[in-house]
Amino acid sequence: MIREINHFIGGRHVKGASGNFGDVFDPNTGEVQAKVALASAGEVKAAVANAQEAQAAWGAMNPQRRIRVLMEFYNLAKAEFDDLAQMLSSEHGKTVPDAKGEIQRGLEVVEFAIGAPHMLKGEFTDGAGPGIDMYSMRQPIGVVAGITPFNFPAMIPMWMFAPALACGNAFILKPSERDPSLPLRIGELLFEAGLPAGVFNVVNGDKVAVDALLEDPRVGALSFVGSTPIAQYVYQTGTAHGKRIQALGGAKNHMIVMPDADMDQAVDALIGAGYGSAGERCMAISVAVPVGEDAADALLEKLVPRVEGLRIGPSHDAEADYGPVVTGQHLAKIKSYVDTGVEEGARLIVDGRGFKMQGYENGYFIGGCLFDHVKPDMRIYKEEIFGPVLSVVRAKNYEEALELPNSHEFGNGVAIYTRDGDAARDFAHRAQIGMVGINVPIPVPLAYYSFGGWKRSLFGSHNQHGPDSFHFFTKIKTVTARWPSGIKDGAEFVLPTMK
């Protein structure tokens, strides 16, 4: 019997009432393993009302008591770490070791959020004027929401809700309907950790649920991660309804390989960053830019056999380099991009389109694909493929290589491999990209720094986790105070100044 996945509202599972369901597939077999309820606008409004009622007491609680709940959640999640990874892997398709890495990166943001008492401290000026003191305070927004993508069903929700809850907000999570089980388990663990009922709610759904959250005036802020067209829609719709919006979009991450680079190190980086998690990462390297023909030839000589030798297996195979992609629809999309690249004239050196996994012939598997002689006007260069497809764009010199990521519409991440400190320093300063790696292929900042891209990779003025997360999920209030001291100044009709 196919199981049914519903919502988590007010500390309990709530059966979907809309009558609409989505399929949750097993990416290894292509079979439907569950049905997930898709919320109506009315169901979303009910969840918001529940969160609003619960938030007042939670927001009034002192920060140290709030973070004790997050500490207990951390302990509970670590206690069933392996089970959570298995659950994630079974719906997403990434390997269990990869799933464990994702959960760990999410929990590191929970660890960072435990520092909320420090992060929420305001400023104080004694004697700002005659008998006047000034101070600021950070206060919760109220009800906030997060809309998260299929590729990180554990990490990105934790990136959002950990600081949001630590700040005193109530949080509504609308996870991807493709892999919804782990977000629901997160809700259960938070409740078991002592979070009051209603402070964290999970509402499954599609565009109907998204629009309901964007339009509800009781939701004060919303964080989103997904494709650029949807990120732009979320930003424009949410801000039009008076919300604070943080919307992270797509990427096309380049890795510049200088002639002096350690080619073995560069190839290791490209294999892991380009093909890990079947390329379904917004920080995946999808464009390799060797500088000079000699460097390009040397790189490809080592890279081609590594791509051909990638070990692809079911998600429960701990020895696999990567598993299946998330759905059949996404598999077809990836293959169509490879078809397009061939039609555009790029040279397909390694073709993984025909790969079939023995015993899992109906699963959503694709072998690694590698293009050479890709040009900037090609669709496979301009658009995000989100699959195990790496494009090699040859650059004549450093300036031409730098111009490629700088002129691209996306600005999420970029990397350079070199032994030259001057080149690396120049690259770090001149790259028009939000996150830069120097001999680091996936420059995702640690939890106490903030994560976010530039250009059409981010809509809004706040990044995720790190200090920016506490700024995004709070409102700042500044107080100017003077206590009566027997001094009578009389009425003043001009703007107050420091005389």
C-alpha positions, 0 to 999 in steps of 0.5 A: 500500500502506498503511504500518504504524507500530510502536513505537520501543524500545531505539533501534530500530523494533519490530514490534507483536506484539498483532495489534491496529491502529488507523487513521491517517486523512488528514484532508484526504481521509478516507482511511486512510493508515496502520495503527498497532500497538496495544501489548498490556500485555506489550509495554508491560512489555517497554518498561518493562524496557528503559527501567529497564535503560538508566536507571541509566547515564543517571541517573548521567551528569553533567547537563552531558553529558546536556544535550549530547544535548538540544542535539544533538537540538535541532540535528537537529530544526531541520535538518529543521524543514520536514519535521517540520511536513509530517509533523505536518500530514498526520496531524493536519490543522492547517496547515503554518504552525500545525504549525511554530509547535507544533514551535517551542514544543516546542523552546523547552522543549528550550532551557529544559531545557538549563539543567538543571545550574542547575535541579538545584542543591540547597541548602547550609547551612554550620554548620546546627548544631554541626559539622553541615552540611546540603544537599539534592540532586535525583535522578531518579525512574527510569522515567517516562512521558508520555501525550500528545493528538492535538492537539499530537503534537510540542509536548506530548511535548517539554514532557514528555520534555525536562525528564524526560531532563535530570533523568536519567530514562528516558522512555516516550512513549505518543502519540495513536494518531491521529497517531503518526508524528512522535513516532516520528521524535522517538525516532529523532532523540534516538537520532541525537543520542546518547541511549543506546538504551532511555532514550527509548521510544515505545509506541503503543496505546490504553487497554490501553497506558495502563493498563499504564503506570499499573499498572506499579510500575517507572514512578515518575511519569506526565504526561498531557494530554487530556480531563478525564474521562480526566485524572481516571481517570489521576490516580486510577488512577496515584496508587492505584498509588503514582505521582506524577501530573500530569494536565492536563484540559479547558478552557472559556476565556473572553475578557472584552471590556470596553466600552473595549476596542479592538474591532478588536484584540479581534476579531483575538484572537477569530478567531485564538484561537477558530478557529486549528487548527480550535479543537482547542486546550486554550487556544482561546478558546471563550467571548466575554463582551462587557460591556454590550449596546453592547459586545456589538453592536459586537463582533458587528458586526465579528466576524460578517463575519470568521467568515463570511470564514474561509479553510478549506483543506487542511492543505498550503494555507499561506494557509488559516486552518485545515484539517480536524479530526482524524477523522470521528468528531470532526467528527460530535461537533462538529456534534452540539454545534452541533445541541444549541446550536440546540435549547437556544435559542442563536442560531446567527449563523454556521453552518459545518456545511454546509461542503464543501471543493471537491476534498476532499468526504470530508475532515473540514472544518467552517466556523466557527460562531458562537453569540450569546445563549448561557446558562450552563446550556446544554451548549455553554457548560458542555462543551468542544467542541474545534472551531471554535465560538465562543459569545457570552455577554452580561454586564451588567457587569464583576462578572457577566463575572468570575463566569462563568469563576470559577464554571465547572468548568474553570480553564485559561485566561482573557483580558480586553481593556481599556484600563483598568489598574485593571480589568486588575489586578483581573481578574488577581488575582481570576480563579480561573484558572491562566493569565491574559491581559491583552490577550493571547488565548492566555496560554500561558507561555513555557518558563521559566514553568510551564503549568497550569490550576486546578479540573478542568483539572489533577489533581495539584500540578505544572504542565508545563515551567518550574521545576515540571517539574524538581520533578515529574521529580526526588526531593529528598533532604536530607543532614545531615552531621557529621564526627568532631571528638573531641567526645563528646556521649553518647547522646541520647534526645530529638528533635534540636534546635538548642540 
